[in-house]
Structures are given as structure tokens and as C-alpha cells.
Amino acid sequence: MSEMVKVAVDAMGGDNAPSEIIKGALEAANENSCVKICLVGAEDIIKKELEKYNYKQEQVEIINATEVIETAEPPVMAIRKKKDSSIVKALQLVKSGECDAYVSAGSTGATLVGGQVIVGRLKGVERPPLAPLIPTEKGTALLIDCGANVDARPSHLVQFAKIGSVYMESIMKVKNPRVAIVNIGAEEDKGNALVKETFPLLKNCPDINFIGSIEARDIPAGYADVVVCEAFVGNVILKLYEGVGGTLIKKVKAGMMTSLRSKIGALLVKPALKETLKEFDLEQYGGAPLLGLKGLVVKTHGSSKAIEIKNSVLQCVTFKEQKINDKIKEKITLEDE
Amino acid sequence: MSEMVKVAVDAMGGDNAPSEIIKGALEAANENSCVKICLVGAEDIIKKELEKYNYKQEQVEIINATEVIETAEPPVMAIRKKKDSSIVKALQLVKSGECDAYVSAGSTGATLVGGQVIVGRLKGVERPPLAPLIPTEKGTALLIDCGANVDARPSHLVQFAKIGSVYMESIMKVKNPRVAIVNIGAEEDKGNALVKETFPLLKNCPDINFIGSIEARDIPAGYADVVVCEAFVGNVILKLYEGVGGTLIKKVKAGMMTSLRSKIGALLVKPALKETLKEFDLEQYGGAPLLGLKGLVVKTHGSSKAIEIKNSVLQCVTFKEQKINDKIKEKITLEDE
């Protein structure tokens, strides 16, 4: 039997907490017997929710937490003051080694700050990037960084490239993943100051497969496996992916409802379309890991439903099995020598 | 009769030059008798193309240019060396006042550099922004800046907000246009250094309708009419719009072809869908104006077809009629006092 993977799940975070969070966590436990879930939050509420489901007692534990950090709260202050919040307590379980990983759909800011302050960075990692998988025509790409480090420096971006390569190779099984830097043109002399400084550094990295610049247009087409950028740009990319996708699907649906003819067509097309569009749904891919910490911290959408929580928890299993943190440490240290 | 609007059209620029460029320019002339086209490029080639069409001789003129600036050429050098290129000669027609406007599907870099160096900035304008219209659920929004000024300063962004307001109010007839700055969160303290510095400046602008930050997700939903950002981010937004849109439409089409049932449905849905998706096609909106110059300079997609050239030329008519440059000068000068 494989080793157990213990995941601290913030039962109180996200728009659909606690019901969808608990549901998703239990689904993950039922699917994989190596998973142990620590549900962190108000004990009485969690207990009541748990009554609805069938699950193995030994796979689920409750850790009581009396406070909740709200999305709008300034994260640094919230982490410092709300010592008995579900986020702080769940992160402490990872810090102490009691849990391997953390999953939350709650405050992004608090997770990012708490991840660094409570769990702590791996030796050598300058700034841990938030790195979600995004859908492409050919499968998925890792967008790194997308929210952790605004106004990053070139050396940070180089680490993102290395960390992203480890992730895509070990978790997503992409051989020799293609690394590209987000730019506004394909030529080497294009870009802003940050990209121009970073480009030659990436070019001279012996241990990544750097293919040069990628224009935003080519990201959905799947031209790269690891898409490197600083957090502001990454955040814009992630959110615009959602925004354009959502608007376009709405337009497609509205378009189908404009005539009787098209309405009949829509009925026929619907099942096939649903299947294809699922591939392009960000929620299918679980949450975004905050990489480079002494433990795995995963942030899922605020609007996460059970499916995303389940996928995020299961992601943690692969993460541990593949010893991603050892590999990241190795790759980062290599650079320092 | 209205005043004539003379537009210098770069007949040699873009993937589909000269045929689609000339076709589109003539369509604009045929549609609006106030338009006069100066086709700039290799005279013999242009003459041959013109033979294919019906048009009024007095609405079309040829200006011979023996050189072409290629997309890959470093723009500053190209503008300096290729004095007899279609881009340089067309821009000079605007500079001399012989033409009111310039339209090119050729090198973006050369148009941006040439626009500033040859045509010149309006008094008070620090950096002329490139500002395309992008489709939203509710109509269109102006994305300003999207390619002219990487590493911009806060004062530039404030000017973009003012210039964009003039444009949306006068050309697109949006009353009291909502101005927002692209950010990675809705709260005032979110963002990178540039956005944090710019935010209070915009808040204190008395002559724009500043509504705060906009997350990339909300741009396609149409939450703002003037979307302010520095050029790197703007370029990413514009190109990702195209990229996600293209990929998703491909997925929808492929999804419809997966079964016999869905294929039949697709036939029924197609006409209605085509109409709706047209609204979301960037090419419907003509090119992107480079605003704040002593004349109108419009850059269209490299892949422009006749429809985009036509729309770009017709855009120039409204631009002149509405005396946009006088309005921009007025708004910018107001700030200096």
C-alpha cells in the first residue's frame, strides 16, 4: 500500500463553503484510499455536513477553528490577528508536518501571505509563484506566476521557469517541457525592461527547454508548456481566459436561441458541445499550487464546486508521490552553484 | 456637401497587400463620397489592381513609393533609411497636411515610430497611445494603450484616460464613458507600483468618469468603456482576446462534428451562430488609432482583409468630422493648468 497523503482542507473558505468543499474532499477520499482529509473549520457545522455522506471514518478528521478570514480583509493583518481561523490553522498543520498539503477556496491574499509566512519557503526559492494549469488546444499549459509576486525581478522569473519545468515534467508527464516568456512580439529585442533583462538569462539556462517569447495570442493554441510571466500579467491572462471564454459561450448560447431552426439545432448539438467545452473549463484542472514552499499549498477558485476541490486534493497525491519539492530544491540549488 | 477627408492608405503593408487593401479602400470611397484615397506604394502594381474595380477617378490618387518596410525590420532604422517606403511617404502626406489620416496594415513598429517622428505629437501629449476597440457583451470598449508605450509612467496613464474618454464620447457616442484601470483586484490597495501610483491620480481627475479598477475577467462583460493600462498589459489583453476567441470557436466547431446528431444540429445552428459571433470578431471594428498625433494614424491587423481596411478608412471620416484632435488638445491642456 502507498503512503498516506494528508491534506488540510479549509472547510470555511469560498463562496460554496462548507457544503461543496466538504463534498469534494470526501469524493477525493472515497476515490483514493491513500488520502486522509483534515477538515479545518467550525466543528459543529462540519459535523452536520458530514452526516449527509458515506465515508471511511479513518480517512476524515476535524480540526476545530473558530474564526474565518474574509476575502476582503487585508491579508497580512488577517493572518497575524486571526490565529484561530481555518486558513491559519490549516497552514499550521502543513508547517508542523502533520499534513502534507493545504487546499483552500478562501482568501487568495491570506493563502499567499500565510503560505510564505507560516509554511515557509524552500531553501533557495526567492519568491514562490502561484501556478495554475490553463487549457490549450493541445492539452494544458502552466501559467507561472499568476498572482503572488507583482513587480518581480528577472531572477524570480528564471526560478519560475525552472520550477514550472519540474512541475510539468513530473506532474503532467510532459517530456522536456517547452518554456516561453510572455512577450509582445516574437523578436528577442521586443518587450518591456523586465522581459528584455530576463530573456538572455533564460536563454543561458542549461537545464530548461527555453523556446523564446510567446505572444498572448499563441498561449491558447498551446505553443508552450510553461508560460513564464510576472504576476500582474499572469493574473490578467488567467482572468481574461475566464472572461472571454464566459462571454463567448454566452454569445454562442444566445445565438442558438435566435430562431426556431437554431433552437432545434441547439438541442441536437448540446451534448457534444458540452463535452468539448468541458475541456476548456478552468475548473476541471483543480486549483493553482503555490510552488516553492516547504509543503504543498493549493488555492482554488473562490467559486469552487466539489469537482474542483476533489481534483485539487487528488493533485496533492501526485505532488507528494513525485517528490516535487525535492526536485524543485535540486533544480534551484543547481543554479546557485 | 461635407468637407473631403483625405486618407493615405499604405497599399503595400499587411499579409493581404495589395489586393485586399486596395479593395477595402475603394469600398470605403464608394460608400462615402467625401472620402478621397491616396494609395501609396508601387505605382505599376497599384494601377494593375485598380483595373479590377469600378470607382470614381477623382476619389483615388496614386503616390508612388518604391520601398517596403518589412514587419521584421527594426522600426527606427527602417523609418530613417527607407525614405521612399510606402509607410514613410504615407505618413509624410499627413505631416504636410495633404492628407488627414493614414491607414496601414504593415509594420506596427514602423507606424508607431513614424507616427511620432514624422507626423509628430499634439502639444501636451506625452506619449501617443494605440487604442483599439474591443468587443464586449454590451458593445465595445476602448483598450488604451495596447502597444505604443511599454514601461509607461502614471502621468501617461492619466493622459490615456482623458484621450480615451474623448474618443468614446465623440466617436462612439457613449455619454460620460466609464473609465477603469486594469488591475488584479477590485480594492484600491491592490496592484503593482504603476497602478498604485496611478489610481489616486485618476480618482482626482475632475473631467473623467473614473469608476476604479477593472479585473481582466470583467473586460469582456463590458464593465467599462475606457480600459486604461500600460502597453505591455494592453497588448497581452488584445492578443489573448483573439487567441481565446479563436481557440474556443475552433472547439465549438469541432464539438459539433463529433456525432451524426450534432452534425445535423450544426447545420441548423450555423446561420444564427455566424451572426452572433460576428459581433465578437475584432476585425469588424476597423483598426486601432494611434491617438494624440497631429493627424490621424490608424494601424490595422497585419492579416487585415478588405472589410477592416474599409472600416478603418470610414473611421477617419468620423474622426475628422468630430474634430477629435481639437478635443484631445483641449482636454490635455486643461490638465496642465
Boltz contact constraints between the chains, C-beta under 6 A:
constraints:
  - contact:
      token1: [A, 137]
      token2: [B, 247]
      max_distance: 6.0
  - contact:
      token1: [A, 150]
      token2: [B, 192]
      max_distance: 6.0
  - contact:
      token1: [A, 151]
      token2: [B, 192]
      max_distance: 6.0
  - contact:
      token1: [A, 151]
      token2: [B, 193]
      max_distance: 6.0
  - contact:
      token1: [A, 184]
      token2: [B, 232]
      max_distance: 6.0
  - contact:
      token1: [A, 184]
      token2: [B, 235]
      max_distance: 6.0
  - contact:
      token1: [A, 192]
      token2: [B, 150]
      max_distance: 6.0
  - contact:
      token1: [A, 192]
      token2: [B, 151]
      max_distance: 6.0
  - contact:
      token1: [A, 192]
      token2: [B, 232]
      max_distance: 6.0
  - contact:
      token1: [A, 193]
      token2: [B, 151]
      max_distance: 6.0
  - contact:
      token1: [A, 215]
      token2: [B, 239]
      max_distance: 6.0
  - contact:
      token1: [A, 216]
      token2: [B, 236]
      max_distance: 6.0
  - contact:
      token1: [A, 216]
      token2: [B, 239]
      max_distance: 6.0
  - contact:
      token1: [A, 216]
      token2: [B, 240]
      max_distance: 6.0
  - contact:
      token1: [A, 217]
      token2: [B, 239]
      max_distance: 6.0
  - contact:
      token1: [A, 217]
      token2: [B, 242]
      max_distance: 6.0
  - contact:
      token1: [A, 217]
      token2: [B, 243]
      max_distance: 6.0
  - contact:
      token1: [A, 219]
      token2: [B, 243]
      max_distance: 6.0
  - contact:
      token1: [A, 220]
      token2: [B, 243]
      max_distance: 6.0
  - contact:
      token1: [A, 220]
      token2: [B, 244]
      max_distance: 6.0
  - contact:
      token1: [A, 220]
      token2: [B, 247]
      max_distance: 6.0
  - contact:
      token1: [A, 232]
      token2: [B, 184]
      max_distance: 6.0
  - contact:
      token1: [A, 232]
      token2: [B, 192]
      max_distance: 6.0
  - contact:
      token1: [A, 233]
      token2: [B, 236]
      max_distance: 6.0
  - contact:
      token1: [A, 235]
      token2: [B, 184]
      max_distance: 6.0
  - contact:
      token1: [A, 236]
      token2: [B, 216]
      max_distance: 6.0
  - contact:
      token1: [A, 236]
      token2: [B, 233]
      max_distance: 6.0
  - contact:
      token1: [A, 239]
      token2: [B, 215]
      max_distance: 6.0
  - contact:
      token1: [A, 239]
      token2: [B, 216]
      max_distance: 6.0
  - contact:
      token1: [A, 239]
      token2: [B, 217]
      max_distance: 6.0
  - contact:
      token1: [A, 240]
      token2: [B, 216]
      max_distance: 6.0
  - contact:
      token1: [A, 240]
      token2: [B, 240]
      max_distance: 6.0
  - contact:
      token1: [A, 241]
      token2: [B, 244]
      max_distance: 6.0
  - contact:
      token1: [A, 242]
      token2: [B, 217]
      max_distance: 6.0
  - contact:
      token1: [A, 243]
      token2: [B, 217]
      max_distance: 6.0
  - contact:
      token1: [A, 243]
      token2: [B, 219]
      max_distance: 6.0
  - contact:
      token1: [A, 243]
      token2: [B, 220]
      max_distance: 6.0
  - contact:
      token1: [A, 244]
      token2: [B, 220]
      max_distance: 6.0
  - contact:
      token1: [A, 244]
      token2: [B, 241]
      max_distance: 6.0
  - contact:
      token1: [A, 244]
      token2: [B, 244]
      max_distance: 6.0
  - contact:
      token1: [A, 245]
      token2: [B, 244]
      max_distance: 6.0
  - contact:
      token1: [A, 247]
      token2: [B, 137]
      max_distance: 6.0
  - contact:
      token1: [A, 247]
      token2: [B, 220]
      max_distance: 6.0
  - contact:
      token1: [A, 248]
      token2: [B, 248]
      max_distance: 6.0
  - contact:
      token1: [A, 251]
      token2: [B, 276]
      max_distance: 6.0
  - contact:
      token1: [A, 251]
      token2: [B, 280]
      max_distance: 6.0
  - contact:
      token1: [A, 255]
      token2: [B, 272]
      max_distance: 6.0
  - contact:
      token1: [A, 255]
      token2: [B, 273]
      max_distance: 6.0
  - contact:
      token1: [A, 255]
      token2: [B, 276]
      max_distance: 6.0
  - contact:
      token1: [A, 256]
      token2: [B, 269]
      max_distance: 6.0
  - contact:
      token1: [A, 258]
      token2: [B, 272]
      max_distance: 6.0
  - contact:
      token1: [A, 259]
      token2: [B, 272]
      max_distance: 6.0
  - contact:
      token1: [A, 261]
      token2: [B, 268]
      max_distance: 6.0
  - contact:
      token1: [A, 262]
      token2: [B, 269]
      max_distance: 6.0
  - contact:
      token1: [A, 262]
      token2: [B, 272]
      max_distance: 6.0
  - contact:
      token1: [A, 264]
      token2: [B, 268]
      max_distance: 6.0
  - contact:
      token1: [A, 265]
      token2: [B, 265]
      max_distance: 6.0
  - contact:
      token1: [A, 265]
      token2: [B, 268]
      max_distance: 6.0
  - contact:
      token1: [A, 265]
      token2: [B, 269]
      max_distance: 6.0
  - contact:
      token1: [A, 266]
      token2: [B, 269]
      max_distance: 6.0
  - contact:
      token1: [A, 268]
      token2: [B, 261]
      max_distance: 6.0
  - contact:
      token1: [A, 268]
      token2: [B, 264]
      max_distance: 6.0
  - contact:
      token1: [A, 268]
      token2: [B, 265]
      max_distance: 6.0
  - contact:
      token1: [A, 269]
      token2: [B, 256]
      max_distance: 6.0
  - contact:
      token1: [A, 269]
      token2: [B, 262]
      max_distance: 6.0
  - contact:
      token1: [A, 269]
      token2: [B, 265]
      max_distance: 6.0
  - contact:
      token1: [A, 269]
      token2: [B, 266]
      max_distance: 6.0
  - contact:
      token1: [A, 269]
      token2: [B, 269]
      max_distance: 6.0
  - contact:
      token1: [A, 272]
      token2: [B, 255]
      max_distance: 6.0
  - contact:
      token1: [A, 272]
      token2: [B, 258]
      max_distance: 6.0
  - contact:
      token1: [A, 272]
      token2: [B, 259]
      max_distance: 6.0
  - contact:
      token1: [A, 272]
      token2: [B, 262]
      max_distance: 6.0
  - contact:
      token1: [A, 273]
      token2: [B, 255]
      max_distance: 6.0
  - contact:
      token1: [A, 276]
      token2: [B, 251]
      max_distance: 6.0
  - contact:
      token1: [A, 276]
      token2: [B, 255]
      max_distance: 6.0
  - contact:
      token1: [A, 280]
      token2: [B, 251]
      max_distance: 6.0
